[in-house]
Amino acid sequence: MSGLTIVEKGAAAMQEILPAIENWEDQIRFLGIKLINVEDFTHLVVRFILNTALIFIAVHFIYAKNSRRKDFYFSYLAIGVIIFLLSTLLNSVKL
């Protein structure tokens, strides 16, 4: 019987904590400005990882296998990441 009361107490404590956890990003502000939009940031990170994986596959399996010059390997990866970041930044600008 005491195990059930511990579970009930834990569930009640979680019900009190959950609203604070769900809105943590709204509470983090600097000079009244919300610092992070978690949904957009997550979307950006997922797209960045996918883009970087595709660039790696293209450079490693297409370029590096067929070319004798391996010194451009890092350059192609860096240029791919820079193009992704610039295009994402330009896409987010409202005209």
Wavefront OBJ file of the C-alpha trace (Angstrom):
o trace
v 0.000 0.000 0.000
v 2.852 2.389 0.718
v 4.204 1.798 -2.818
v 0.961 3.116 -4.267
v 1.120 6.271 -2.178
v 4.693 6.907 -3.340
v 3.553 6.592 -6.945
v 0.627 8.928 -6.283
v 2.934 11.465 -4.619
v 5.348 11.243 -7.556
v 2.512 11.756 -10.052
v 1.250 14.763 -8.116
v 4.735 16.255 -7.990
v 5.128 15.753 -11.748
v 1.815 17.520 -12.372
v 3.150 20.533 -10.476
v 6.508 20.533 -12.275
v 5.274 19.915 -15.849
v 3.887 23.414 -16.568
v 7.198 24.974 -15.533
v 9.166 22.561 -17.735
v 6.930 23.037 -20.789
v 7.355 26.810 -20.846
v 11.008 27.120 -19.884
v 11.957 28.858 -23.127
v 9.351 31.566 -22.519
v 10.892 32.325 -19.136
v 14.414 32.861 -20.495
v 14.443 36.486 -21.566
v 17.078 39.183 -21.894
v 15.851 42.779 -21.809
v 12.352 41.501 -22.524
v 13.411 39.609 -25.658
v 12.913 35.861 -25.942
v 16.386 34.377 -26.427
v 15.580 31.112 -28.207
v 12.761 29.633 -30.218
v 13.214 25.936 -29.533
v 11.057 24.731 -32.424
v 12.936 26.786 -35.027
v 16.314 25.912 -33.516
v 15.494 22.197 -33.579
v 14.399 22.519 -37.201
v 17.683 24.279 -38.047
v 19.817 21.641 -36.309
v 18.016 18.760 -38.041
v 18.401 20.412 -41.449
v 22.082 21.180 -40.729
v 22.823 17.569 -39.771
v 21.018 16.264 -42.862
v 22.824 18.739 -45.118
v 26.222 17.971 -43.621
v 25.620 14.217 -43.974
v 24.673 14.615 -47.637
v 27.718 16.807 -48.316
v 29.940 14.243 -46.594
v 28.463 11.424 -48.687
v 28.930 13.382 -51.904
v 32.492 14.437 -51.109
v 33.648 11.148 -49.648
v 32.033 8.688 -52.032
v 32.020 10.697 -55.263
v 34.928 13.143 -55.134
v 37.466 11.366 -52.931
v 37.030 7.968 -54.604
v 37.505 9.352 -58.131
v 40.152 11.996 -57.539
v 43.804 11.660 -56.705
v 43.872 15.084 -55.008
v 42.632 14.760 -51.433
v 43.680 18.261 -50.385
v 40.306 19.786 -51.354
v 38.331 17.387 -49.141
v 37.990 19.791 -46.199
v 37.424 22.756 -48.514
v 34.425 21.130 -50.159
v 32.933 20.272 -46.758
v 33.500 23.829 -45.474
v 32.041 25.438 -48.601
v 28.953 23.210 -48.338
v 28.387 24.212 -44.708
v 28.910 27.918 -45.471
v 26.459 27.801 -48.392
v 23.880 26.095 -46.165
v 24.264 28.702 -43.419
v 24.110 31.631 -45.857
v 21.071 30.282 -47.674
v 19.304 29.618 -44.368
v 20.094 33.150 -43.182
v 18.894 34.705 -46.441
v 15.740 32.584 -46.373
v 14.845 33.849 -42.887
v 15.118 37.543 -43.844
v 11.747 39.169 -44.437
v 11.653 41.660 -47.307
l 1 2 3 4 5 6 7 8 9 10 11 12 13 14 15 16 17 18 19 20 21 22 23 24 25 26 27 28 29 30 31 32 33 34 35 36 37 38 39 40 41 42 43 44 45 46 47 48 49 50 51 52 53 54 55 56 57 58 59 60 61 62 63 64 65 66 67 68 69 70 71 72 73 74 75 76 77 78 79 80 81 82 83 84 85 86 87 88 89 90 91 92 93 94 95
